[in-house]
Amino acid sequence: MSGGESALDLAARRLEQAVHLLEQRLAQRLKAAGDNVGGLFDQDRAKLAAELDEARARERELEVAGAEASAALGRAILEIRAALNGASPSSAEH
């Protein structure tokens, strides 16, 4: 201890140094964790983008299948109407 420095002053200075060191280490760990999270975020984003592309492709396939089913249903309706009316399906279309 120096002449004007009490044990309390010395303890306070040591505490300040310890807190400063703790803050530095915490900042380093947060930065490292942030870097890891950033990489995980990029991976998640790429995965989600791929899943979105797959979902859009599936949507297009379903739209085509729906249009085909609708057309087939329309033809079936015409055939049923023609059969009920006693006409041939080709004459019911015109």
KOLGU-4560 file (N, C-alpha, C; in nm, 3 decimals, padded with zeros to 5 digits):
<recs>
<n_xx: 00.083 n_yy: -00.118 n_zz: 00.000 ca_xx: 00.000 ca_yy: 00.000 ca_zz: 00.000 c_xx: 00.087 c_yy: 00.124 c_zz: 00.000 mol: A seq: 1 type: MET>
<n_xx: 00.047 n_yy: 00.222 n_zz: -00.081 ca_xx: 00.120 ca_yy: 00.348 ca_zz: -00.077 c_xx: 00.065 c_yy: 00.433 c_zz: 00.036 mol: A seq: 2 type: SER>
<n_xx: 00.129 n_yy: 00.545 n_zz: 00.062 ca_xx: 00.096 ca_yy: 00.626 ca_zz: 00.177 c_xx: -00.048 c_yy: 00.666 c_zz: 00.189 mol: A seq: 3 type: GLY>
<n_xx: -00.113 n_yy: 00.718 n_zz: 00.078 ca_xx: -00.249 ca_yy: 00.767 ca_zz: 00.087 c_xx: -00.353 c_yy: 00.665 c_zz: 00.048 mol: A seq: 4 type: GLY>
<n_xx: -00.312 n_yy: 00.544 n_zz: 00.023 ca_xx: -00.405 ca_yy: 00.443 ca_zz: -00.028 c_xx: -00.442 c_yy: 00.347 c_zz: 00.084 mol: A seq: 5 type: GLU>
<n_xx: -00.572 n_yy: 00.336 n_zz: 00.109 ca_xx: -00.617 ca_yy: 00.246 ca_zz: 00.215 c_xx: -00.642 c_yy: 00.107 c_zz: 00.157 mol: A seq: 6 type: SER>
<n_xx: -00.664 n_yy: 00.014 n_zz: 00.242 ca_xx: -00.695 ca_yy: -00.124 ca_zz: 00.200 c_xx: -00.823 c_yy: -00.125 c_zz: 00.117 mol: A seq: 7 type: ALA>
<n_xx: -00.915 n_yy: -00.038 n_zz: 00.151 ca_xx: -01.041 ca_yy: -00.030 ca_zz: 00.076 c_xx: -01.015 c_yy: 00.022 c_zz: -00.065 mol: A seq: 8 type: LEU>
<n_xx: -00.929 n_yy: 00.122 n_zz: -00.080 ca_xx: -00.896 ca_yy: 00.174 ca_zz: -00.213 c_xx: -00.829 c_yy: 00.066 c_zz: -00.296 mol: A seq: 9 type: ASP>
<n_xx: -00.738 n_yy: -00.007 n_zz: -00.237 ca_xx: -00.668 ca_yy: -00.114 ca_zz: -00.307 c_xx: -00.766 c_yy: -00.223 c_zz: -00.351 mol: A seq: 10 type: LEU>
<n_xx: -00.859 n_yy: -00.260 n_zz: -00.265 ca_xx: -00.959 ca_yy: -00.361 ca_zz: -00.298 c_xx: -01.050 c_yy: -00.312 c_zz: -00.410 mol: A seq: 11 type: ALA>
<n_xx: -01.087 n_yy: -00.185 n_zz: -00.407 ca_xx: -01.173 ca_yy: -00.128 ca_zz: -00.511 c_xx: -01.101 c_yy: -00.129 c_zz: -00.645 mol: A seq: 12 type: ALA>
<n_xx: -00.972 n_yy: -00.096 n_zz: -00.645 ca_xx: -00.895 ca_yy: -00.097 ca_zz: -00.770 c_xx: -00.884 c_yy: -00.239 c_zz: -00.825 mol: A seq: 13 type: ARG>
<n_xx: -00.858 n_yy: -00.335 n_zz: -00.738 ca_xx: -00.850 ca_yy: -00.475 ca_zz: -00.781 c_xx: -00.984 c_yy: -00.522 c_zz: -00.836 mol: A seq: 14 type: ARG>
<n_xx: -01.091 n_yy: -00.479 n_zz: -00.773 ca_xx: -01.225 ca_yy: -00.516 ca_zz: -00.820 c_xx: -01.251 c_yy: -00.455 c_zz: -00.958 mol: A seq: 15 type: LEU>
<n_xx: -01.213 n_yy: -00.330 n_zz: -00.978 ca_xx: -01.230 ca_yy: -00.265 ca_zz: -01.108 c_xx: -01.151 c_yy: -00.338 c_zz: -01.217 mol: A seq: 16 type: GLU>
<n_xx: -01.030 n_yy: -00.380 n_zz: -01.186 ca_xx: -00.948 ca_yy: -00.454 ca_zz: -01.282 c_xx: -01.013 c_yy: -00.588 c_zz: -01.315 mol: A seq: 17 type: GLN>
<n_xx: -01.065 n_yy: -00.655 n_zz: -01.213 ca_xx: -01.130 ca_yy: -00.785 ca_zz: -01.235 c_xx: -01.256 c_yy: -00.769 c_zz: -01.320 mol: A seq: 18 type: ALA>
<n_xx: -01.334 n_yy: -00.664 n_zz: -01.294 ca_xx: -01.455 ca_yy: -00.639 ca_zz: -01.372 c_xx: -01.417 c_yy: -00.606 c_zz: -01.517 mol: A seq: 19 type: VAL>
<n_xx: -01.313 n_yy: -00.527 n_zz: -01.535 ca_xx: -01.267 ca_yy: -00.492 ca_zz: -01.670 c_xx: -01.224 c_yy: -00.618 c_zz: -01.745 mol: A seq: 20 type: HIS>
<n_xx: -01.148 n_yy: -00.704 n_zz: -01.681 ca_xx: -01.105 ca_yy: -00.829 ca_zz: -01.743 c_xx: -01.225 c_yy: -00.918 c_zz: -01.775 mol: A seq: 21 type: LEU>
<n_xx: -01.320 n_yy: -00.924 n_zz: -01.684 ca_xx: -01.441 ca_yy: -01.003 ca_zz: -01.707 c_xx: -01.520 c_yy: -00.948 c_zz: -01.826 mol: A seq: 22 type: LEU>
<n_xx: -01.531 n_yy: -00.817 n_zz: -01.837 ca_xx: -01.602 ca_yy: -00.755 ca_zz: -01.950 c_xx: -01.531 c_yy: -00.787 c_zz: -02.082 mol: A seq: 23 type: GLU>
<n_xx: -01.399 n_yy: -00.784 n_zz: -02.083 ca_xx: -01.324 ca_yy: -00.817 ca_zz: -02.204 c_xx: -01.350 c_yy: -00.961 c_zz: -02.247 mol: A seq: 24 type: GLN>
<n_xx: -01.343 n_yy: -01.052 n_zz: -02.151 ca_xx: -01.365 ca_yy: -01.194 ca_zz: -02.183 c_xx: -01.509 c_yy: -01.219 c_zz: -02.229 mol: A seq: 25 type: ARG>
<n_xx: -01.602 n_yy: -01.152 n_zz: -02.165 ca_xx: -01.742 ca_yy: -01.166 ca_zz: -02.205 c_xx: -01.762 c_yy: -01.114 c_zz: -02.347 mol: A seq: 26 type: LEU>
<n_xx: -01.701 n_yy: -01.001 n_zz: -02.380 ca_xx: -01.712 ca_yy: -00.946 ca_zz: -02.514 c_xx: -01.654 c_yy: -01.042 c_zz: -02.618 mol: A seq: 27 type: ALA>
<n_xx: -01.540 n_yy: -01.104 n_zz: -02.585 ca_xx: -01.479 ca_yy: -01.201 ca_zz: -02.676 c_xx: -01.572 c_yy: -01.320 c_zz: -02.698 mol: A seq: 28 type: GLN>
<n_xx: -01.630 n_yy: -01.370 n_zz: -02.590 ca_xx: -01.719 ca_yy: -01.486 ca_zz: -02.602 c_xx: -01.846 c_yy: -01.451 c_zz: -02.679 mol: A seq: 29 type: ARG>
<n_xx: -01.900 n_yy: -01.334 n_zz: -02.655 ca_xx: -02.019 ca_yy: -01.291 ca_zz: -02.728 c_xx: -01.990 c_yy: -01.277 c_zz: -02.877 mol: A seq: 30 type: LEU>
<n_xx: -01.872 n_yy: -01.226 n_zz: -02.909 ca_xx: -01.834 ca_yy: -01.213 ca_zz: -03.049 c_xx: -01.821 c_yy: -01.351 c_zz: -03.113 mol: A seq: 31 type: LYS>
<n_xx: -01.756 n_yy: -01.442 n_zz: -03.043 ca_xx: -01.740 ca_yy: -01.579 ca_zz: -03.096 c_xx: -01.876 c_yy: -01.645 c_zz: -03.112 mol: A seq: 32 type: ALA>
<n_xx: -01.964 n_yy: -01.627 n_zz: -03.015 ca_xx: -02.098 ca_yy: -01.686 ca_zz: -03.024 c_xx: -02.175 c_yy: -01.622 c_zz: -03.138 mol: A seq: 33 type: ALA>
<n_xx: -02.159 n_yy: -01.491 n_zz: -03.155 ca_xx: -02.227 ca_yy: -01.422 ca_zz: -03.265 c_xx: -02.179 c_yy: -01.471 c_zz: -03.401 mol: A seq: 34 type: GLY>
<n_xx: -02.050 n_yy: -01.497 n_zz: -03.412 ca_xx: -01.996 ca_yy: -01.550 ca_zz: -03.538 c_xx: -02.056 c_yy: -01.687 c_zz: -03.567 mol: A seq: 35 type: ASP>
<n_xx: -02.066 n_yy: -01.769 n_zz: -03.464 ca_xx: -02.126 ca_yy: -01.902 ca_zz: -03.481 c_xx: -02.272 c_yy: -01.892 c_zz: -03.519 mol: A seq: 36 type: ASN>
<n_xx: -02.344 n_yy: -01.802 n_zz: -03.455 ca_xx: -02.486 ca_yy: -01.785 ca_zz: -03.485 c_xx: -02.504 c_yy: -01.735 c_zz: -03.628 mol: A seq: 37 type: VAL>
<n_xx: -02.417 n_yy: -01.645 n_zz: -03.672 ca_xx: -02.425 ca_yy: -01.595 ca_zz: -03.808 c_xx: -02.411 c_yy: -01.707 c_zz: -03.909 mol: A seq: 38 type: GLY>
<n_xx: -02.319 n_yy: -01.798 n_zz: -03.885 ca_xx: -02.303 ca_yy: -01.913 ca_zz: -03.973 c_xx: -02.424 c_yy: -02.003 c_zz: -03.972 mol: A seq: 39 type: GLY>
<n_xx: -02.481 n_yy: -02.022 n_zz: -03.855 ca_xx: -02.602 ca_yy: -02.104 ca_zz: -03.844 c_xx: -02.718 c_yy: -02.036 c_zz: -03.915 mol: A seq: 40 type: LEU>
<n_xx: -02.725 n_yy: -01.904 n_zz: -03.902 ca_xx: -02.832 ca_yy: -01.830 ca_zz: -03.969 c_xx: -02.821 c_yy: -01.847 c_zz: -04.120 mol: A seq: 41 type: PHE>
<n_xx: -02.700 n_yy: -01.837 n_zz: -04.173 ca_xx: -02.680 ca_yy: -01.853 ca_zz: -04.317 c_xx: -02.721 c_yy: -01.993 c_zz: -04.362 mol: A seq: 42 type: ASP>
<n_xx: -02.688 n_yy: -02.094 n_zz: -04.281 ca_xx: -02.726 ca_yy: -02.231 ca_zz: -04.314 c_xx: -02.878 c_yy: -02.246 c_zz: -04.313 mol: A seq: 43 type: GLN>
<n_xx: -02.941 n_yy: -02.191 n_zz: -04.211 ca_xx: -03.087 ca_yy: -02.198 ca_zz: -04.201 c_xx: -03.153 c_yy: -02.126 c_zz: -04.318 mol: A seq: 44 type: ASP>
<n_xx: -03.100 n_yy: -02.011 n_zz: -04.354 ca_xx: -03.156 ca_yy: -01.934 ca_zz: -04.464 c_xx: -03.144 c_yy: -02.012 c_zz: -04.595 mol: A seq: 45 type: ARG>
<n_xx: -03.029 n_yy: -02.074 n_zz: -04.617 ca_xx: -03.010 ca_yy: -02.153 ca_zz: -04.739 c_xx: -03.105 c_yy: -02.273 c_zz: -04.742 mol: A seq: 46 type: ALA>
<n_xx: -03.122 n_yy: -02.335 n_zz: -04.626 ca_xx: -03.212 ca_yy: -02.451 ca_zz: -04.617 c_xx: -03.356 c_yy: -02.408 c_zz: -04.645 mol: A seq: 47 type: LYS>
<n_xx: -03.397 n_yy: -02.297 n_zz: -04.586 ca_xx: -03.533 ca_yy: -02.248 ca_zz: -04.607 c_xx: -03.556 c_yy: -02.207 c_zz: -04.752 mol: A seq: 48 type: LEU>
<n_xx: -03.454 n_yy: -02.149 n_zz: -04.815 ca_xx: -03.467 ca_yy: -02.111 ca_zz: -04.955 c_xx: -03.485 c_yy: -02.234 c_zz: -05.043 mol: A seq: 49 type: ALA>
<n_xx: -03.410 n_yy: -02.340 n_zz: -05.013 ca_xx: -03.424 ca_yy: -02.464 ca_zz: -05.090 c_xx: -03.562 c_yy: -02.526 c_zz: -05.068 mol: A seq: 50 type: ALA>
<n_xx: -03.609 n_yy: -02.523 n_zz: -04.944 ca_xx: -03.742 ca_yy: -02.577 ca_zz: -04.915 c_xx: -03.851 c_yy: -02.495 c_zz: -04.985 mol: A seq: 51 type: GLU>
<n_xx: -03.833 n_yy: -02.364 n_zz: -04.991 ca_xx: -03.929 ca_yy: -02.279 ca_zz: -05.059 c_xx: -03.931 c_yy: -02.310 c_zz: -05.208 mol: A seq: 52 type: LEU>
<n_xx: -03.815 n_yy: -02.330 n_zz: -05.268 ca_xx: -03.809 ca_yy: -02.366 ca_zz: -05.410 c_xx: -03.881 c_yy: -02.498 c_zz: -05.435 mol: A seq: 53 type: ASP>
<n_xx: -03.859 n_yy: -02.596 n_zz: -05.347 ca_xx: -03.926 ca_yy: -02.725 ca_zz: -05.361 c_xx: -04.078 c_yy: -02.709 c_zz: -05.348 mol: A seq: 54 type: GLU>
<n_xx: -04.120 n_yy: -02.627 n_zz: -05.252 ca_xx: -04.264 ca_yy: -02.606 ca_zz: -05.232 c_xx: -04.327 c_yy: -02.537 c_zz: -05.353 mol: A seq: 55 type: ALA>
<n_xx: -04.255 n_yy: -02.442 n_zz: -05.412 ca_xx: -04.308 ca_yy: -02.374 ca_zz: -05.531 c_xx: -04.318 c_yy: -02.470 c_zz: -05.649 mol: A seq: 56 type: ARG>
<n_xx: -04.219 n_yy: -02.557 n_zz: -05.663 ca_xx: -04.224 ca_yy: -02.656 ca_zz: -05.771 c_xx: -04.341 c_yy: -02.750 c_zz: -05.749 mol: A seq: 57 type: ALA>
<n_xx: -04.361 n_yy: -02.791 n_zz: -05.626 ca_xx: -04.474 ca_yy: -02.880 ca_zz: -05.593 c_xx: -04.606 c_yy: -02.808 c_zz: -05.619 mol: A seq: 58 type: ARG>
<n_xx: -04.612 n_yy: -02.679 n_zz: -05.587 ca_xx: -04.732 ca_yy: -02.600 ca_zz: -05.613 c_xx: -04.765 c_yy: -02.599 c_zz: -05.762 mol: A seq: 59 type: GLU>
<n_xx: -04.662 n_yy: -02.578 n_zz: -05.845 ca_xx: -04.684 ca_yy: -02.578 ca_zz: -05.990 c_xx: -04.735 c_yy: -02.714 c_zz: -06.037 mol: A seq: 60 type: ARG>
<n_xx: -04.677 n_yy: -02.822 n_zz: -05.983 ca_xx: -04.723 ca_yy: -02.956 ca_zz: -06.020 c_xx: -04.869 c_yy: -02.976 c_zz: -05.981 mol: A seq: 61 type: GLU>
<n_xx: -04.905 n_yy: -02.929 n_zz: -05.862 ca_xx: -05.043 ca_yy: -02.944 ca_zz: -05.816 c_xx: -05.139 c_yy: -02.859 c_zz: -05.900 mol: A seq: 62 type: LEU>
<n_xx: -05.094 n_yy: -02.741 n_zz: -05.942 ca_xx: -05.179 ca_yy: -02.658 ca_zz: -06.028 c_xx: -05.205 c_yy: -02.728 c_zz: -06.161 mol: A seq: 63 type: GLU>
<n_xx: -05.103 n_yy: -02.788 n_zz: -06.218 ca_xx: -05.119 ca_yy: -02.862 ca_zz: -06.344 c_xx: -05.214 c_yy: -02.980 c_zz: -06.323 mol: A seq: 64 type: VAL>
<n_xx: -05.191 n_yy: -03.054 n_zz: -06.215 ca_xx: -05.278 ca_yy: -03.169 ca_zz: -06.187 c_xx: -05.421 c_yy: -03.124 c_zz: -06.163 mol: A seq: 65 type: ALA>
<n_xx: -05.439 n_yy: -03.012 n_zz: -06.096 ca_xx: -05.574 ca_yy: -02.959 ca_zz: -06.073 c_xx: -05.642 c_yy: -02.919 c_zz: -06.203 mol: A seq: 66 type: GLY>
<n_xx: -05.565 n_yy: -02.856 n_zz: -06.292 ca_xx: -05.622 ca_yy: -02.817 ca_zz: -06.422 c_xx: -05.661 c_yy: -02.940 c_zz: -06.503 mol: A seq: 67 type: ALA>
<n_xx: -05.576 n_yy: -03.042 n_zz: -06.500 ca_xx: -05.607 ca_yy: -03.166 ca_zz: -06.572 c_xx: -05.732 c_yy: -03.233 c_zz: -06.513 mol: A seq: 68 type: GLU>
<n_xx: -05.741 n_yy: -03.235 n_zz: -06.380 ca_xx: -05.857 ca_yy: -03.296 ca_zz: -06.314 c_xx: -05.984 c_yy: -03.217 c_zz: -06.347 mol: A seq: 69 type: ALA>
<n_xx: -05.972 n_yy: -03.085 n_zz: -06.350 ca_xx: -06.087 ca_yy: -03.002 ca_zz: -06.382 c_xx: -06.135 c_yy: -03.029 c_zz: -06.526 mol: A seq: 70 type: SER>
<n_xx: -06.039 n_yy: -03.038 n_zz: -06.618 ca_xx: -06.075 ca_yy: -03.067 ca_zz: -06.757 c_xx: -06.141 c_yy: -03.204 c_zz: -06.769 mol: A seq: 71 type: ALA>
<n_xx: -06.086 n_yy: -03.303 n_zz: -06.699 ca_xx: -06.145 ca_yy: -03.437 ca_zz: -06.703 c_xx: -06.284 c_yy: -03.437 c_zz: -06.643 mol: A seq: 72 type: ALA>
<n_xx: -06.303 n_yy: -03.362 n_zz: -06.536 ca_xx: -06.434 ca_yy: -03.352 ca_zz: -06.473 c_xx: -06.533 c_yy: -03.285 c_zz: -06.568 mol: A seq: 73 type: LEU>
<n_xx: -06.488 n_yy: -03.182 n_zz: -06.636 ca_xx: -06.574 ca_yy: -03.115 ca_zz: -06.733 c_xx: -06.617 c_yy: -03.209 c_zz: -06.845 mol: A seq: 74 type: GLY>
<n_xx: -06.523 n_yy: -03.290 n_zz: -06.894 ca_xx: -06.558 ca_yy: -03.387 ca_zz: -06.998 c_xx: -06.658 c_yy: -03.490 c_zz: -06.945 mol: A seq: 75 type: ARG>
<n_xx: -06.636 n_yy: -03.534 n_zz: -06.822 ca_xx: -06.726 ca_yy: -03.632 ca_zz: -06.763 c_xx: -06.866 c_yy: -03.574 c_zz: -06.747 mol: A seq: 76 type: ALA>
<n_xx: -06.874 n_yy: -03.449 n_zz: -06.707 ca_xx: -07.005 ca_yy: -03.383 ca_zz: -06.692 c_xx: -07.077 c_yy: -03.378 c_zz: -06.827 mol: A seq: 77 type: ILE>
<n_xx: -07.003 n_yy: -03.343 n_zz: -06.932 ca_xx: -07.063 ca_yy: -03.338 ca_zz: -07.065 c_xx: -07.114 c_yy: -03.476 c_zz: -07.108 mol: A seq: 78 type: LEU>
<n_xx: -07.036 n_yy: -03.579 n_zz: -07.079 ca_xx: -07.077 ca_yy: -03.714 ca_zz: -07.116 c_xx: -07.202 c_yy: -03.757 c_zz: -07.039 mol: A seq: 79 type: GLU>
<n_xx: -07.206 n_yy: -03.721 n_zz: -06.911 ca_xx: -07.323 ca_yy: -03.758 ca_zz: -06.829 c_xx: -07.447 c_yy: -03.684 c_zz: -06.878 mol: A seq: 80 type: ILE>
<n_xx: -07.432 n_yy: -03.554 n_zz: -06.906 ca_xx: -07.545 ca_yy: -03.477 ca_zz: -06.958 c_xx: -07.592 c_yy: -03.534 c_zz: -07.091 mol: A seq: 81 type: ARG>
<n_xx: -07.497 n_yy: -03.569 n_zz: -07.174 ca_xx: -07.532 ca_yy: -03.624 ca_zz: -07.305 c_xx: -07.605 c_yy: -03.757 c_zz: -07.287 mol: A seq: 82 type: ALA>
<n_xx: -07.557 n_yy: -03.838 n_zz: -07.194 ca_xx: -07.621 ca_yy: -03.967 ca_zz: -07.172 c_xx: -07.762 c_yy: -03.948 c_zz: -07.116 mol: A seq: 83 type: ALA>
<n_xx: -07.779 n_yy: -03.852 n_zz: -07.027 ca_xx: -07.912 ca_yy: -03.825 ca_zz: -06.970 c_xx: -08.008 c_yy: -03.769 c_zz: -07.074 mol: A seq: 84 type: LEU>
<n_xx: -07.956 n_yy: -03.693 n_zz: -07.167 ca_xx: -08.039 ca_yy: -03.632 ca_zz: -07.271 c_xx: -08.054 c_yy: -03.723 c_zz: -07.394 mol: A seq: 85 type: ASN>
<n_xx: -07.982 n_yy: -03.833 n_zz: -07.393 ca_xx: -07.991 ca_yy: -03.927 ca_zz: -07.504 c_xx: -07.913 c_yy: -03.885 c_zz: -07.626 mol: A seq: 86 type: GLY>
<n_xx: -07.819 n_yy: -03.794 n_zz: -07.611 ca_xx: -07.738 ca_yy: -03.749 ca_zz: -07.725 c_xx: -07.598 c_yy: -03.806 c_zz: -07.710 mol: A seq: 87 type: ALA>
<n_xx: -07.522 n_yy: -03.802 n_zz: -07.817 ca_xx: -07.384 ca_yy: -03.848 ca_zz: -07.810 c_xx: -07.298 c_yy: -03.736 c_zz: -07.750 mol: A seq: 88 type: SER>
<n_xx: -07.190 n_yy: -03.770 n_zz: -07.677 ca_xx: -07.107 ca_yy: -03.667 ca_zz: -07.613 c_xx: -07.048 c_yy: -03.568 c_zz: -07.713 mol: A seq: 89 type: PRO>
<n_xx: -07.017 n_yy: -03.612 n_zz: -07.834 ca_xx: -06.956 ca_yy: -03.518 ca_zz: -07.930 c_xx: -07.057 c_yy: -03.413 c_zz: -07.975 mol: A seq: 90 type: SER>
<n_xx: -07.185 n_yy: -03.447 n_zz: -07.984 ca_xx: -07.283 ca_yy: -03.348 ca_zz: -08.024 c_xx: -07.319 c_yy: -03.255 c_zz: -07.910 mol: A seq: 91 type: SER>
<n_xx: -07.298 n_yy: -03.297 n_zz: -07.784 ca_xx: -07.328 ca_yy: -03.212 ca_zz: -07.669 c_xx: -07.222 c_yy: -03.103 c_zz: -07.651 mol: A seq: 92 type: ALA>
<n_xx: -07.102 n_yy: -03.126 n_zz: -07.704 ca_xx: -06.995 ca_yy: -03.027 ca_zz: -07.691 c_xx: -07.019 c_yy: -02.909 c_zz: -07.784 mol: A seq: 93 type: GLU>
<n_xx: -07.093 n_yy: -02.923 n_zz: -07.890 ca_xx: -07.110 ca_yy: -02.817 ca_zz: -07.989 c_xx: -07.233 c_yy: -02.739 c_zz: -07.967 mol: A seq: 94 type: HIS>
</recs>
